[in-house]
Amino acid sequence: MLHFPSANTAAHRPSGRDVARLGELLDDDVWAFSNCRVDAPGKPVAEVDWFFYNVRTGTIMISEWKGFPRRVVSAADTGSPWLLEGGLSVPNPVEQVSRQLDSVRAVLRAAILPKYFPDFDALQLLLMTSVYSPQVDDHTTIERIRWGKVYGTLPGLAAVIANTGNRVPLQLPDAGARPGLAAELCALFRTEFPSGVKARLRASTKAAANDAVQRISEIHRQIAALHAELAELVVAAARQAQPQSQPAPPSTARPVAATMPAVSDYQRMHGHLAKSFKGVNGNREDAAKALGKAWKLVLGDPLLHGKDGISVSLFGAAGAPLVKEHHRSIANVLGMQLREWCVLQAKAAGMQPRDVPGKPSNLRVR
């Protein structure tokens, strides 16, 4: 996590322990601006505890943090106070963060979108809202919150920031624009831009550029695999259309399986995935388990260990349709990039995965 603290020395500061914990839970693709002062024209000045922006998923969240003297018994939606143990009522923090939402959205539309996201429809800008309080526990009665959610643990809050995809993501078209955008947000929210954060941001910007190159390469390979599968289907359809009474003329073409091994690999991977996803619905944990089961089957399938190792991109291409409807992408299910997850799974299985020179999305485990 890249943390941008308030530039106002008199402002409230978050607990160092909380900042450190968030740093453990979130990677540098998540920018966190704490104790922001938002001054939107025509609106009251808003004091925002946390503004989170996941530059990878394009997700934005503003979060109100509350510490209460007693356990929260009941957390209501807007219109009713919260009830603490002992019968004490406190102002509803959901209402507070709802008021902040209008100001934050207004300044982003006016100052950020035109410069950094000129093609983005300002009316489609979506911001998540949340309330975090360590006094909320498993026994707290939480009403159905219409806009946002209530969290009692930092891991729960961080998981949403890290993994939730936005229906209309606010993603930079150019990773090189990240430093400029970060500086602009710091000025807008009146937060500092520490030198250590600048160095980490430069490093993450370079990594993002490398990821883009790798992803483009993966897409080209996936397109090639789909063309190969289409070619096999055309050949099969032509054979079926020939009259049964006449023998098929001899073919001078090389066998499809020999010329296009990606087709066979794709079909085998799809078979492992289809078997693993049988009975899985929209539950994210079940989808992650199914991906793990399928990857183990791939690791144990000797026919998928070619001279160039196992194609992670092909596994992703075969698995993407199975998670797209409920989770948008495999990365959203796993909480990390697929190749990183595949490496970890192979190591957990006692293997020693290695990179394949010239094949950035392939792994050799034998």
N, C-alpha and C positions, 0 to 999 in steps of 0.2 A: 504494500500500500504506500502511495505517496501522500504524505500528510502536509497540508498547508494550514498552519495555525493562524489565529487572528493576529493582525498587525497592531491592534490596540492593546497596549500593555495593561490597561485597566480592565480589559474584558475577562470574563470567566474562562478558565482554561480546563480542558478535559483532563481526567485522571491519566497520569503517565502509564499506569497499569493498563487502563482501557486502550490507550493508543498502542501500547506494545502488543496487546492481545489482538487487536485488529490487524496490526502488522504481520502477525503470525498467520492469520486466517485469510488475508487478502494479498494478492500479488500486485505488482506495480502497474498493472492495467487499470487498477481502481484508484481514482484520485479522491481524496477526502479533505474537504475544507471545513474547518471547525470554527464555531462561534462567529459566523458570518453576519455582517450588517448589510442588509439589502435595502437600497433606497430607490424604489420605483416611482416615477412621476405619477402624481395623483393618488398614491396609495400610502398608507401608514408605513413607517420604517419597520422592517421585519428583522428580528434577531433570530437567526437560524442556527440551531445547535450543530447540525452536521448536514453538509451537502455532499453526496456521493455521486461520482460519475465513472462508470465503467466504460472506458474508451474502446474496449474490445467488443462488448455486446451492444453498446450504444444505449445503455440503461441509466436513468437518472433517478435518484431518491433523495428526498429531504427527510430528516429524522429528528424528532424531538426526544430528548433524553430527560428523564425525570427520576429523581431520588426521593422516596417518601419515607417518613419516619416509621411506618408500619407496612405490613404486607397488604397488597392490593387484593381485596375480596371480590370486587366486581369492576370490570372495565367496560363502560358503556360507549355506544356510538354517540355522535353529536346530539345534543339536546338534553343530556343528563350528566350529572357529576359522577366522578368515580368514588367508590366506597372503599375505605380502608378498614382493616381489622380494628374493632372497638367502636365502630359506628361513625367514624369521622369521614366527612365528605370533602373532596378536593375538586378544584376546577378541572374540567375535562381537557386533557392534553391533545386529544384528537381534534378538538375544535381549534386549538392553538395552531397546530401544524397545518390545518386546513386553511386558516387565514394566511399563513406564510406562503402557501402554494401559489396564490394569485400574484404576489409580489415577485417571487422567484421566476415564475413563468413569464411575467411581463418584461423583466430585465433581460432574460435570455432571448426573447423574441426581438427586442429592440436593439440590443448591443452585441449579441453573439451570432445569431443565425445569419444576418445579412453578410457578415464578413467571412465566417468560417464554413457556413452551410448554406450558400446562396440558393441552392436548388431544393432546399428542404421546405415543405409546406408548413408555415408557422402554426397553422390551425391543427396540425397533426402532432404537435409537441406534447409528449406524454411524460408526466412525472409521477413516480411512486411516492407515497407518503407512509411514514411509520412512526411508532412511538416505542421507545425502549425504556424499560424500568426493571432493575434487578429485583424489585419487590413483587413482580409478577411471577407466579409459579404455576405448577401443574394444577393446583387447586383453585386458581383464579377463574372466575366466570367471565369469559370474554364474549361480548355480544358480536354479532356479525357486523363488522365494520364495513361500511359501504365503500369508502375510499381509503385504502391503506390497511395496515395490520399492526398488531401489538406484539412485541417480543419481550421475553424475560431473560434471554441469554444472548450473549454476543455471537456465539457460533450460529445460532438460528438467524440472526439478523445478517451476518456476513454471508451465509450461504445464499440468501436471496440476492444480495448485491452482486455476488460473484457469478451466479449461474442463471439468473432469470433473464430471458430474452425479451426485448421490447417488440411489440407488434409493429411499431414504426421506429426502428432504431435510429438514434442520432450518432452516426458514425462518420468520422473524418474521411474524406476521399483520399487524403494524402497523409501518411504517417509523419512526414517531415513537418507538418503544421502543428504537431503536438506542443512543442515548447512555447510557440506563440499563443496558442489557445490557453495553455496553463497560466501564462503571465497575464492574459486578458481577464481570466476568471479571478485571479488573485486581486487585480485592481478593482474588479467589479464587486467582489465580496469583502474587500479590505482585509485580505489575509497576506501573510508573508510567503516568499518563494525562497526557502532555505537553499544554500549552496549545495548541500548534500542531496537534496531532492532534485536539483537541476542536473547533477551528475547522473543520478539514477534514471532520470527522465531521458537524457541523451542516450543512455545505454538501452533503455526499453524501446526508444524510437528506432534505433538501429535493428534491434531484434524484430520489431514489427515489420520493418522493410524486408528483412530476410524471410519472415513468415509469409509475406505476400508473394515473394518470388517462388517459395516452395509450394504455396497453394496453387499458383498459376500452373506450375509444373504438374501438380497432382490432377488439376482439372483437365489438362491436355491428355494425360494418361487415361483418365476416366472416359473422356470422349472417344479415345481410340478403342477402349474396351467395348463401349457401346456400339461403335461402328462394326467392330468385329462380330459382336453378338448378332447384330442386324444382318450381316453378311451370311452367317450360318443359317439364320431363319429363312432368308431368301432362297438359299440352296436347298434347304429341307422342303420348303413349299414347292419349289420347282420339281423336285423328285416325286412328291406326292401327286402332282398334277399330271405326270406321265401316265399313259394308258397301261393298265396292268398286264394286257396281253402281249405287249411288246417289251423286249428287254431294253433296259436303259442303255444308251450309247456309251461306249467307254469314255471316260473322262481323262483328259490330259492334265487337269489341274491337280496340284498337290492336295492331300487331305487337309481339310480345314483345321483339324486339331493340331496338325503338324506345323501349319503356317501361322496360326493364331492361338498360342497357348493361353493368352489372357482370357479367352472365352471360357475355356475349361476351368481355369482358376476362379473366374467370377461365378460360374455355375456351382462349383463345389462350395465356395464361400457362402453363396446365397442359400444353399441347402443346409449348411451348418447353422446359419442365422435363423432361417425359417423354422428349423427344428427347435432351436433354443427359445424363440419368441412365441411358441405355441401356447395359447392361453394367457399371454401377457396383454393387459389393457393399458390404460393411460398412466399407471403408477410409475413414477420416476425410478424408485428403488428397484422395482421388478424389471424395468427396462435395463437398468445398469447391470443387474445380475444376469440377465439374458445375454447381454453383450459379453460379459465375462465368461459365461459358459460357452458361447460361440467361439470366442477367441482361443479358449483352451482346446476346443475341437480343431481349430485351424492349426494351432501349434502342434497338435498330435497327428495331423494329416500329412503323411510323407509326400503325397502328390502335390502339396502346396509349397514345398521347400525346393524351389527351383534353383538354378545356378545363381540367380540374383536374389536369393532369399525369399521372404514372404512380402508381398505387396500390401502395405498398410492402407494405401489409398484405395486399392481395390476392395479391401475389407470395408472401408468406410463407404464406398459407393454402393456396395451390396446392402449395408446396414442402414443407410440414410433413409430410404423409404419407410422403414419399419418404425422410425421414431419421429418422422417429420410432422405427422398430424398432431401429436400431443406435445412434443418437446422442441420442435423446429430444427434441432440439429443434434448430432451425437455429442458434440462438445457440451451442450447444455445438460445432457443426461449425465455425463461423466464429471463435469466440473473442471475439465482441463482439455487440452488438445489431444486428439486420438492417438497420435504417435507416442506422446509422452506416457499416456495411459498404457499403451501396448507394451512399452518397454518395462514399465513397473510390473505389469501382470506376468511378463515372461520371467523377470527376475524372481517374483514370488513363487513361480513354478519351478525354481531351481535352475533356470537356464541362464545363459550369459549372452544376451542380445548384443549384436554388433552392427555398426553402420555398414552400408554397402557402398563402396566408392562409385560415384556417378549416379547413384540411385537414392536420392535423399529421403524418399518415403518408404524405402524397403529396409527390412531387418533380416539379419542372418542369425539364427539361434542354434545352429549345429556346426 
